Amino acid sequence: MHSCVELGAEVLQAYRSALEREESPIGREVLQTLLDNAAIAKEQQIACCQDTGTAIVYLQIGQEISWLGPPLVHSINEGVRQGYRDGYLRMSIHNPLTGENTGDNTPAVVHYDIVEGDKVTVHVLPKGGGSENMSRLGMLVPAVGVAGIRDFVVESVILAGGKACPPLIVGVGIGATADSVSWLAKRALLRPLGEHHPDATIAALEKSWLQSVNETGIGPLGMGGRTTALALHIETQGCHITGMPVAVNLQCHAHRHGIAVL
């Protein structure tokens, strides 16, 4: 519930920094409205956006951990069930064929990695439908090079326009396979906002591509301006020599992310 109600300090600071830079009067008005909305949501403990999203849960599980009782995913779904019910959050998950709402926003979408140690780090990303609908997968070829990947990313943002509720956080996955690269792009959104990739070459691409995205002029909520995105994060993984999978996952201005260490 908390992540749907209170935006992180780094998100609010990104709004303020964008407000200082923004030259468009309507863009400035939108950014100020987002700040006001966040303050009201926190004060009244209500969702900062009516779309409380799909519950994306990512676990980094220490290899020394063992589990007792029911399967882990059952506990995750029970947590989602309780959080959405007790927080009076909108139930958005339904059967894709019948349209019947599940009534408790489950099942969650669960990813995990096995890591060193004896702790579990839990990331929760309530992902709104509008931004998720603007996801894009491209099975490119190596000949397109870095410039071709950049063009695909910028084109994806342009195609989304205002429908993904900018200012955005742009998650980019490069490499792996069609299924894995989509997760790479979404996992990029879990990195602290604006924290660049530890690889200097990738970090330089993040800065350059963010500038290209903001030069599109889409602006806050698609109303025009220089703040189309607050950050752009890239994650990569090795891939087959014949391919160049690229995925773009856009996060809306309501960048909701919770983290806990157990």
Secondary structure, DSSP 8 states (H G I E B T S, - for coil): -HHHHS--HHHHHHHHHHHHH---HHHHHHHHHHHHHHHHHHHHT--SSS---EEEEEEEEETT----SS-HHHHHHHHHHHHHHHTT-----B-TTT--B-SS----EEEEEEESSS-EEEEEEEE-HHHHTT-EEEEE-GGGHHHHHHHHHHHHHHHHTTTT-SSEEEEEEEEE-HHHHHHHHHHGGGS-TT---SSHHHHHHHHHHHHHHHTT---GGGSSSS-SEEEEEEEEEEE-TT-EEEEEEEE-SS---EEEE-
